[in-house]
Amino acid sequence: MIIEEVGLSDVKKIAEMELKYIYHPYSEAVLTEMLKNPNCLALKAVEDGELVGYISGQFVIDEFNINNVVVRENFRRRGYAESLLNKVIEYCTKEKTHKLYLEVAQTNDAAIKLYQKLGFNFSYERKHYYGGQSALVLVKTL
C-alpha cells in the first residue's frame, strides 16, 4: 500500500467513489476547488496502481476537520482507512494541530470502532444529518 497526496488527476475517480459511498457527495468541481485550497489535505491509498481509498479534510486555525474517509467496498477491513487516518494524525501532529473532528453515521459501527481505536471520542450528535439517521461528531485531541 502506498499513501500519497491526491492530485488533480485523481478527481474523477474520487468523485465516482463519492457518488457510490457518500450520502452528500462532492462533485468533481468541488473536489477540484478543495484540492486547490492550501488549507486542504487529501491523501489517497493506492494498491497495485489502483486508487482504493482516500481521506480529505481542511485545517481551520489549529484544528483539522476530516470531510470524508472512503475505501472501496472490496478493499475494506484491510487497514486502508486506518492507515489513511494515521497518516493524517501524523501530519496534524507535525503541524501542531490541537484537535481533529469528524462526523460518522450513528449506524456505521465499523467506522465508529476504528475511530475509537484511534482515540476519537464522542462530542455531540447531529440529529437527522444523514436523512433519517443522526451523525455522531467525534473529536481527537493531540
Buried (B, 14 or more C-beta within 10 A) or exposed (E): BEBEEBEEEBBEBBBBBBEEBBEEBBEEEEBBEBBEEEEBBBBBBBBEEEBBBBBBBBBEEEBBBBBBBBBBEEBBEBBBBBBBBEBBBEBBEEEEBEBBBBBBBBEBEEBBEBBEEBEBEEBEEEEEBBEEBBBBBBBBEB
